Amino acid sequence: MLNKLVTRKSSILEATVVLAVASLISRLFGLIRDRTLAAHFGAGDVLDAYFAAFKIPDLIFNLLILGALSSAFIPIFTDYLNRNGKNRDEAWGIVNSLVNIGTIALAVILLLAAVFAPILVHVIAPGFGPDKQEVVINLMRVMLLSPLFFGISNLAGGILNSFKNFWAYAFAPVLYNVGIISGVVFLVPLYGYIGLAYGVVLGAFLHMLIQIPSVLAFGYRYRLHINLRHPALKKMALLMIPRTLGIAVSQINIVINTVIASTLAVGSVAVFNLADNLQSLPISLFGISFAVAVFPTLAEKYSLQKIGEFREDFIQTLRQIIFLIVPTMVLYWVLRAQIVRLVLGAGAFGWEDTRFTVSVLAFFTFGMIAHATIPLLARSFYALQDTKTPLLTSLAALVVNVVMALILIRYLNVVGLAAALSISGLFNMALLAWFLSRKLKGLPWRPVAVLLFKVGAISAVMGGVGYLMLRVANLIVTTHTVWGLLAQTLITLLVSVLVYLVLARLFKIAEVKMILAPKKLFFSEK
């Protein structure tokens, strides 16, 4: 039974459900992580330093690893699996070359980053004082171990995705958050603030560990093998360059936001990151999960030149994302204060920190639809083996973000950073959709526009009902306690969702069947 679970292939719907459920669990653990961090440290110097210390390890990981896997490895590895049938020795040889080359390159770069950490900290957090920068350096040097584990883990995840197996890959982030929480609860009391970094490394190791058995079950065996002349590696390198540059642009965007936030009030970096983590839950749940699940299928359809089916799968997935993310945006707006108070309002995280975070989250909600659909749009280009277009659109979005951020922080402080990120995200989404339509020689946008109008209208009605329910629930329960606040939130949430589903049924929106009449998603082969 266990062997069947780790080696079975999933349909798109099953894969989406697995990824969405795992993402929800992971994000819930992420909320527990953030609540634990906020309660222990508040929106102050230590948490500012902690989030700043992530930037360089994340930058290295995203540039060297994520770009290869998301844009180059899966389409090419899938192509070799389809080309060679049951004879997969050549495909596994490509994997071993990547493992060995990647490990050597990563080790050298991470060592250099550790040596030059005192210089790098002036780049990512120039507004911090000397003592605060020293904390960032100490945390960063330990955290630099995590990309090594993430490198192996994400290559393993790419292999599993290519086989359309998502179980271990989906639940790996849960263990990552468990590691970080363990660091806060158990390691910080023993080692001080550096225990935060130990927790990050522990989480990365667990993220890797859970995926190894499934990869071995599919037939992979490690070999000390490097073939730099293999055409697959050359093709990956060509595809990686634009994607890596695109990720570099995205990471530069993140670093710029951190740099700007470091010059604002104490706690701005922490508040910005905490609010970003809160809005990332539905984006991960309804955006990234769908995009990751459909990506191997899109790559396969393009490999077989089934462009019509490619269009159908893309549009169907986009409609499902829109159906779920638009009402979520409205609910986040209505319940933003309750969300922040429930998740973060404890211990050292005071009322001013809460109000600050609520304001930032409010402006993040406007860009949720963009950040939920961009992963699907970008992966559609990667499936078409086009990594240049997403690079160009991300460059344009970076310019918009920086310009808007510099203008808006004058009036809105750190809230302006959230507003700028939402505006640039919407701009990037529009560009990607336009270019994809041209590349595929047209897409059926009219049904998508009709769906967006219907979903927007009934979401607005749902939001009005939700606001009224907040007022009604406030008369029934006291919101000065956690349980009273939770009751108010749940009552509002349940009534609002029910209204949305009823209206969706009345308006004959097909996507409502995902919830009201789900198909047999599990143990179906495709």
C-alpha positions as CSV (number, residue, x, y, z in Angstrom):
1,M,0.0,0.0,0.0
2,L,2.8,2.4,1.0
3,N,4.7,1.6,-2.2
4,K,1.7,2.3,-4.3
5,L,1.2,5.7,-2.6
6,V,4.8,6.8,-3.2
7,T,4.9,5.7,-6.9
8,R,1.4,6.3,-8.2
9,K,0.5,8.9,-10.8
10,S,-2.1,11.5,-10.1
11,S,-4.7,13.1,-12.4
12,I,-4.7,16.9,-12.6
13,L,-7.6,17.2,-10.2
14,E,-6.2,14.7,-7.7
15,A,-2.8,16.5,-7.8
16,T,-4.5,19.8,-7.3
17,V,-6.4,18.5,-4.3
18,V,-3.3,16.9,-2.8
19,L,-1.3,20.0,-3.3
20,A,-4.0,22.3,-2.0
21,V,-4.7,20.2,1.2
22,A,-1.0,19.9,1.9
23,S,-0.5,23.7,1.2
24,L,-3.4,24.4,3.6
25,I,-1.8,22.3,6.3
26,S,1.6,23.8,5.6
27,R,0.2,27.4,5.7
28,L,-1.6,26.6,9.0
29,F,1.7,25.5,10.4
30,G,3.2,28.7,8.9
31,L,0.6,30.7,10.8
32,I,1.5,28.9,14.0
33,R,5.1,29.6,13.2
34,D,4.4,33.3,12.7
35,R,2.3,33.5,15.8
36,T,5.1,31.8,17.8
37,L,7.6,34.2,16.4
38,A,5.4,37.3,17.0
39,A,4.6,36.2,20.6
40,H,8.3,35.6,21.5
41,F,9.8,38.6,19.9
42,G,7.1,41.1,18.7
43,A,7.6,43.4,15.7
44,G,11.0,44.5,16.9
45,D,14.8,44.3,16.2
46,V,15.2,40.5,16.5
47,L,12.4,39.7,14.1
48,D,13.5,42.5,11.7
49,A,17.0,40.8,11.7
50,Y,15.5,37.3,11.3
51,F,13.5,38.2,8.1
52,A,16.4,40.2,6.7
53,A,18.8,37.3,7.2
54,F,16.6,35.1,5.0
55,K,17.2,37.3,1.9
56,I,20.7,36.1,0.8
57,P,20.1,32.3,1.4
58,D,16.7,32.7,-0.4
59,L,18.4,34.6,-3.3
60,I,21.0,31.9,-3.8
61,F,18.4,29.1,-3.7
62,N,16.0,30.9,-6.1
63,L,18.7,31.8,-8.6
64,L,20.6,28.5,-8.7
65,I,17.9,25.9,-8.0
66,L,14.4,27.1,-8.4
67,G,15.0,28.6,-11.9
68,A,16.3,25.3,-13.2
69,L,13.5,23.2,-11.7
70,S,10.5,25.4,-12.6
71,S,11.5,26.2,-16.1
72,A,14.0,23.7,-17.5
73,F,14.3,20.5,-15.6
74,I,10.7,19.2,-15.6
75,P,10.0,19.8,-19.3
76,I,13.3,18.2,-20.5
77,F,13.3,15.4,-18.0
78,T,9.7,14.6,-19.0
79,D,10.7,14.6,-22.6
80,Y,13.5,12.1,-22.0
81,L,11.1,9.8,-20.0
82,N,8.6,9.8,-22.8
83,R,11.3,9.4,-25.4
84,N,13.0,6.4,-23.9
85,G,10.0,4.6,-22.4
86,K,11.0,2.1,-19.8
87,N,14.7,2.6,-20.4
88,R,15.4,5.5,-18.1
89,D,19.1,5.2,-17.6
90,E,19.8,8.3,-19.7
91,A,17.2,10.3,-17.7
92,W,18.8,9.2,-14.4
93,G,22.2,10.1,-15.7
94,I,21.0,13.7,-16.3
95,V,19.8,13.8,-12.7
96,N,23.1,12.6,-11.3
97,S,25.0,15.2,-13.4
98,L,22.8,17.9,-12.0
99,V,23.2,16.6,-8.4
100,N,27.0,16.6,-8.6
101,I,27.4,19.8,-10.5
102,G,24.8,21.6,-8.3
103,T,26.3,20.4,-5.0
104,I,29.8,21.6,-5.9
105,A,28.6,25.0,-7.2
106,L,26.3,25.5,-4.2
107,A,29.0,24.7,-1.7
108,V,31.5,27.2,-3.2
109,I,28.9,30.0,-3.4
110,L,27.5,29.4,0.1
111,L,31.0,29.5,1.5
112,L,31.7,32.8,-0.2
113,A,28.5,34.2,1.0
114,A,29.4,33.3,4.6
115,V,32.8,34.9,4.3
116,F,31.4,38.1,2.8
117,A,28.3,38.3,5.1
118,P,29.5,41.5,6.7
119,I,29.5,43.2,3.3
120,L,26.2,41.7,2.2
121,V,24.3,42.9,5.3
122,H,25.0,46.5,4.2
123,V,23.3,45.7,0.9
124,I,20.1,44.1,2.3
125,A,19.7,46.2,5.5
126,P,21.5,49.5,5.2
127,G,19.1,51.1,7.6
128,F,19.9,48.8,10.5
129,G,22.4,49.9,13.2
130,P,25.7,48.0,13.8
131,D,24.4,45.8,16.6
132,K,21.3,44.8,14.6
133,Q,23.4,44.1,11.5
134,E,25.6,41.8,13.6
135,V,22.5,39.8,14.5
136,V,21.7,39.5,10.8
137,I,25.2,38.3,10.0
138,N,25.1,35.6,12.7
139,L,21.7,34.3,11.6
140,M,22.6,34.5,7.9
141,R,25.8,32.4,8.2
142,V,23.9,29.5,9.8
143,M,20.9,29.8,7.4
144,L,23.3,29.4,4.5
145,L,23.3,25.7,5.2
146,S,19.6,25.4,4.2
147,P,20.1,25.9,0.4
148,L,22.2,22.7,0.3
149,F,19.3,20.7,1.7
150,F,16.7,22.6,-0.4
151,G,18.8,22.0,-3.5
152,I,18.5,18.2,-3.2
153,S,15.0,18.4,-2.0
154,N,13.7,20.5,-4.9
155,L,15.5,18.3,-7.5
156,A,13.7,15.4,-5.8
157,G,10.4,17.3,-6.0
158,G,11.1,18.0,-9.7
159,I,11.5,14.3,-10.4
160,L,8.3,13.4,-8.5
161,N,6.4,16.1,-10.4
162,S,7.7,14.7,-13.7
163,F,6.2,11.4,-12.7
164,K,3.0,13.2,-11.7
165,N,3.4,12.1,-8.1
166,F,2.8,14.9,-5.6
167,W,2.4,13.3,-2.2
168,A,5.8,13.7,-0.6
169,Y,6.5,16.9,-2.5
170,A,3.2,18.4,-1.2
171,F,3.8,17.7,2.4
172,A,7.5,18.6,2.5
173,P,6.7,22.3,3.4
174,V,4.8,21.1,6.5
175,L,8.0,19.6,7.9
176,Y,9.9,22.8,7.0
177,N,7.5,24.8,9.2
178,V,7.7,22.2,11.9
179,G,11.5,22.6,12.0
180,I,11.2,26.4,12.3
181,I,8.6,26.1,15.1
182,S,10.9,23.6,16.9
183,G,13.7,26.2,16.6
184,V,11.6,28.9,18.3
185,V,10.2,26.7,21.0
186,F,13.1,24.4,21.9
187,L,16.3,25.8,20.4
188,V,15.9,29.6,21.2
189,P,15.7,28.9,25.0
190,L,19.0,26.8,24.7
191,Y,21.0,28.9,22.3
192,G,19.4,32.4,22.2
193,Y,18.3,34.1,19.0
194,I,20.7,31.9,16.9
195,G,18.3,29.0,17.6
196,L,16.0,30.6,15.0
197,A,18.6,29.9,12.3
198,Y,19.1,26.3,13.6
199,G,15.4,25.8,13.3
200,V,15.5,26.9,9.6
201,V,18.3,24.5,8.8
202,L,16.4,21.7,10.6
203,G,13.3,22.4,8.6
204,A,15.2,22.4,5.3
205,F,16.7,19.0,6.2
206,L,13.3,17.5,7.0
207,H,12.0,19.1,3.7
208,M,14.6,17.0,1.9
209,L,14.3,13.8,4.0
210,I,10.6,13.2,3.3
211,Q,11.0,13.1,-0.5
212,I,14.0,10.8,-0.9
213,P,12.1,7.5,-0.4
214,S,9.7,8.3,-3.2
215,V,12.5,9.2,-5.6
216,L,14.3,6.0,-4.8
217,A,11.1,4.0,-5.3
218,F,10.9,5.4,-8.9
219,G,14.3,3.8,-9.7
220,Y,16.8,6.6,-9.0
221,R,20.2,5.5,-7.7
222,Y,23.0,8.0,-7.0
223,R,26.2,7.7,-9.1
224,L,29.3,9.8,-9.1
225,H,28.6,10.9,-12.7
226,I,29.0,14.2,-14.5
227,N,28.5,14.6,-18.3
228,L,28.8,18.2,-19.1
229,R,28.5,17.5,-22.9
230,H,25.0,16.0,-22.7
231,P,22.6,17.9,-24.9
232,A,20.0,17.9,-22.2
233,L,22.2,19.9,-19.8
234,K,23.1,22.4,-22.6
235,K,19.4,22.8,-23.4
236,M,18.6,23.3,-19.6
237,A,21.3,25.9,-19.4
238,L,19.8,27.8,-22.3
239,L,16.3,27.7,-20.8
240,M,17.7,28.5,-17.3
241,I,19.4,31.7,-18.2
242,P,16.3,33.8,-18.9
243,R,14.4,32.1,-16.0
244,T,17.3,32.7,-13.6
245,L,17.5,36.3,-14.7
246,G,13.7,36.5,-14.1
247,I,14.0,35.2,-10.6
248,A,16.9,37.5,-10.1
249,V,14.6,40.4,-10.9
250,S,12.0,39.0,-8.5
251,Q,14.6,38.6,-5.7
252,I,16.0,42.1,-6.4
253,N,12.4,43.3,-6.0
254,I,12.3,41.6,-2.6
255,V,15.7,43.0,-1.5
256,I,14.6,46.5,-2.6
257,N,11.5,46.2,-0.5
258,T,13.6,45.1,2.5
259,V,16.1,47.9,1.9
260,I,13.3,50.5,1.9
261,A,11.6,49.0,4.9
262,S,14.8,49.0,6.8
263,T,14.9,52.8,6.6
264,L,11.4,53.1,8.0
265,A,10.2,52.7,11.6
266,V,11.5,49.8,13.7
267,G,9.4,46.7,13.0
268,S,8.6,47.7,9.4
269,V,10.5,44.7,7.9
270,A,8.8,42.3,10.4
271,V,5.3,43.8,9.8
272,F,5.7,43.7,6.0
273,N,6.9,40.1,6.0
274,L,4.2,38.9,8.5
275,A,1.4,40.5,6.4
276,D,3.0,39.0,3.2
277,N,2.9,35.6,4.9
278,L,-0.8,36.0,5.8
279,Q,-1.8,36.9,2.2
280,S,0.4,34.1,0.8
281,L,-1.9,31.4,2.3
282,P,-4.7,31.7,-0.3
283,I,-2.2,32.4,-3.1
284,S,-0.4,29.2,-2.3
285,L,-3.6,27.3,-1.8
286,F,-5.5,28.4,-4.9
287,G,-2.7,29.7,-7.2
288,I,0.5,27.8,-6.8
289,S,-1.2,24.4,-6.1
290,F,-3.2,24.6,-9.3
291,A,-0.2,25.8,-11.3
292,V,2.2,23.1,-10.0
293,A,-0.4,20.4,-10.6
294,V,-1.1,21.3,-14.2
295,F,2.5,22.1,-15.2
296,P,3.7,18.6,-16.0
297,T,0.5,18.0,-18.1
298,L,1.0,21.3,-20.0
299,A,4.7,20.3,-20.6
300,E,3.5,16.9,-21.9
301,K,0.8,18.4,-24.1
302,Y,3.3,20.7,-25.7
303,S,5.9,17.9,-26.1
304,L,3.2,15.9,-28.0
305,Q,2.1,19.1,-29.9
306,K,-1.5,18.9,-28.6
307,I,-1.9,22.7,-28.5
308,G,-5.7,22.6,-28.5
309,E,-5.7,20.5,-25.3
310,F,-3.0,22.8,-23.9
311,R,-5.4,25.8,-24.3
312,E,-8.2,23.9,-22.7
313,D,-6.2,22.8,-19.7
314,F,-4.9,26.4,-19.2
315,I,-8.3,28.0,-19.4
316,Q,-10.0,25.5,-17.2
317,T,-7.3,25.9,-14.5
318,L,-7.4,29.7,-14.8
319,R,-11.2,29.6,-14.3
320,Q,-10.9,27.5,-11.2
321,I,-8.3,29.9,-9.7
322,I,-10.5,32.9,-10.4
323,F,-13.6,31.2,-8.9
324,L,-11.7,30.6,-5.6
325,I,-9.4,33.6,-5.3
326,V,-11.8,36.5,-5.9
327,P,-14.1,35.7,-3.0
328,T,-11.1,35.0,-0.9
329,M,-9.8,38.6,-1.6
330,V,-13.1,40.0,-0.4
331,L,-13.2,37.8,2.7
332,Y,-9.6,38.8,3.5
333,W,-10.6,42.5,3.2
334,V,-13.7,42.1,5.4
335,L,-11.9,39.9,8.1
336,R,-8.4,41.5,7.9
337,A,-8.5,42.8,11.5
338,Q,-9.8,39.4,12.8
339,I,-7.1,37.5,10.8
340,V,-4.2,39.5,12.2
341,R,-5.5,39.5,15.7
342,L,-6.1,35.7,15.7
343,V,-2.9,34.8,14.1
344,L,-0.4,37.3,15.5
345,G,-2.0,39.1,18.4
346,A,-0.3,37.4,21.3
347,G,2.6,37.9,23.7
348,A,5.0,40.7,22.7
349,F,3.0,41.5,19.6
350,G,1.1,44.5,20.8
351,W,-1.9,46.6,19.6
352,E,0.2,49.0,17.6
353,D,1.9,46.1,15.8
354,T,-1.5,44.6,15.1
355,R,-2.9,47.9,13.6
356,F,0.2,48.3,11.6
357,T,-0.1,44.8,10.1
358,V,-3.8,45.1,9.4
359,S,-3.2,48.2,7.3
360,V,-0.4,46.5,5.3
361,L,-2.6,43.3,4.8
362,A,-5.5,45.5,3.5
363,F,-3.4,46.7,0.6
364,F,-1.9,43.3,-0.1
365,T,-5.5,42.0,-0.8
366,F,-5.8,44.1,-3.9
367,G,-3.1,42.1,-5.6
368,M,-4.1,38.6,-4.6
369,I,-5.7,37.8,-7.9
370,A,-2.5,38.7,-9.7
371,H,-0.2,36.8,-7.5
372,A,-2.5,33.7,-7.7
373,T,-2.6,33.7,-11.5
374,I,1.0,34.6,-12.3
375,P,2.3,31.1,-11.3
376,L,0.0,29.5,-13.9
377,L,0.7,32.1,-16.6
378,A,4.5,31.8,-16.0
379,R,4.5,28.0,-16.0
380,S,2.5,28.0,-19.2
381,F,5.4,29.8,-20.9
382,Y,7.9,27.4,-19.3
383,A,5.8,24.4,-20.6
384,L,6.1,26.0,-24.1
385,Q,9.9,26.2,-23.4
386,D,9.8,30.0,-23.4
387,T,11.6,31.5,-20.5
388,K,12.3,34.9,-22.0
389,T,8.8,36.4,-22.0
390,P,8.3,36.0,-18.2
391,L,11.8,37.6,-17.7
392,L,10.7,40.7,-19.8
393,T,7.4,41.1,-18.0
394,S,9.1,40.7,-14.5
395,L,11.6,43.4,-15.5
396,A,8.8,45.8,-16.4
397,A,6.9,44.9,-13.2
398,L,10.1,45.6,-11.2
399,V,10.3,49.1,-12.6
400,V,6.6,49.7,-11.7
401,N,7.1,48.4,-8.2
402,V,10.2,50.5,-7.4
403,V,8.7,53.7,-8.8
404,M,5.3,53.2,-7.0
405,A,7.0,52.2,-3.8
406,L,9.2,55.3,-3.7
407,I,6.1,57.5,-4.3
408,L,3.7,55.8,-2.0
409,I,6.0,55.4,1.1
410,R,6.0,59.2,1.4
411,Y,2.2,59.1,2.1
412,L,1.6,55.5,3.4
413,N,4.9,54.5,5.1
414,V,5.4,50.7,4.9
415,V,1.8,50.3,3.7
416,G,2.9,51.9,0.5
417,L,5.2,48.9,-0.2
418,A,2.3,46.6,-0.1
419,A,0.3,48.8,-2.4
420,A,3.2,49.1,-4.8
421,L,3.6,45.3,-4.8
422,S,-0.1,44.8,-5.6
423,I,0.0,47.3,-8.5
424,S,3.1,45.8,-10.0
425,G,1.6,42.3,-9.7
426,L,-1.6,43.3,-11.6
427,F,0.6,44.9,-14.3
428,N,2.7,41.7,-14.6
429,M,-0.4,39.5,-14.8
430,A,-1.9,41.6,-17.6
431,L,1.3,41.5,-19.6
432,L,1.7,37.8,-19.3
433,A,-1.9,37.1,-20.3
434,W,-1.5,39.3,-23.4
435,F,1.8,37.7,-24.5
436,L,0.5,34.1,-23.9
437,S,-2.6,34.8,-26.0
438,R,-0.4,36.0,-28.8
439,K,1.9,33.0,-28.5
440,L,-0.9,30.5,-28.6
441,K,-2.6,32.4,-31.5
442,G,-5.6,33.4,-29.4
443,L,-7.3,32.2,-26.2
444,P,-11.0,32.1,-25.4
445,W,-11.0,35.2,-23.0
446,R,-14.7,36.0,-23.3
447,P,-15.9,33.1,-21.1
448,V,-13.2,34.1,-18.6
449,A,-14.3,37.7,-18.6
450,V,-17.9,36.6,-18.1
451,L,-16.9,34.4,-15.2
452,L,-14.8,37.2,-13.7
453,F,-17.8,39.6,-13.9
454,K,-20.2,37.0,-12.3
455,V,-17.7,36.0,-9.6
456,G,-16.9,39.7,-8.8
457,A,-20.6,40.6,-8.5
458,I,-21.6,37.7,-6.2
459,S,-18.3,38.2,-4.2
460,A,-19.4,41.8,-3.6
461,V,-22.8,40.7,-2.3
462,M,-21.0,38.1,-0.1
463,G,-18.7,40.8,1.2
464,G,-21.8,42.9,2.2
465,V,-23.4,40.0,4.0
466,G,-20.1,39.3,5.7
467,Y,-19.8,42.8,7.0
468,L,-23.3,42.7,8.4
469,M,-22.6,39.3,10.0
470,L,-19.5,40.8,11.7
471,R,-21.8,43.5,13.3
472,V,-24.4,40.9,14.3
473,A,-21.8,38.5,15.7
474,N,-20.4,41.4,17.7
475,L,-23.7,41.7,19.5
476,I,-23.7,38.0,20.4
477,V,-20.1,37.4,21.5
478,T,-17.4,39.4,23.0
479,T,-14.4,40.0,20.8
480,H,-12.1,40.9,23.7
481,T,-11.2,37.2,24.1
482,V,-9.6,34.8,21.6
483,W,-12.6,32.4,21.7
484,G,-15.1,35.3,21.2
485,L,-13.0,36.7,18.3
486,L,-12.7,33.2,16.8
487,A,-16.5,32.7,17.1
488,Q,-17.2,36.0,15.4
489,T,-14.8,35.1,12.5
490,L,-16.1,31.6,12.0
491,I,-19.8,32.7,12.0
492,T,-19.0,35.4,9.4
493,L,-16.9,33.1,7.3
494,L,-19.4,30.2,7.2
495,V,-22.4,32.5,6.4
496,S,-20.4,34.3,3.7
497,V,-19.1,31.1,2.0
498,L,-22.7,29.7,2.0
499,V,-24.0,32.9,0.4
500,Y,-21.3,32.7,-2.3
501,L,-21.9,29.0,-3.1
502,V,-25.7,29.6,-3.3
503,L,-25.3,32.6,-5.6
504,A,-22.7,30.7,-7.7
505,R,-25.3,27.9,-8.2
506,L,-28.0,30.3,-9.1
507,F,-25.7,32.0,-11.6
508,K,-24.9,28.6,-13.1
509,I,-21.1,28.9,-12.6
510,A,-19.7,25.5,-13.6
511,E,-16.8,25.7,-11.2
512,V,-19.1,25.5,-8.2
513,K,-19.2,21.7,-8.9
514,M,-15.7,21.4,-7.5
515,I,-17.1,22.1,-4.1
516,L,-20.8,21.0,-4.2
517,A,-20.4,17.9,-6.4
518,P,-16.7,16.9,-6.5
519,K,-15.7,14.1,-8.8
520,K,-13.9,11.0,-7.7
521,L,-10.5,12.6,-7.5
522,F,-8.5,9.9,-5.7
523,F,-7.2,6.6,-6.9
524,S,-8.0,7.6,-10.5
525,E,-5.4,7.1,-13.2
526,K,-4.9,9.2,-16.2
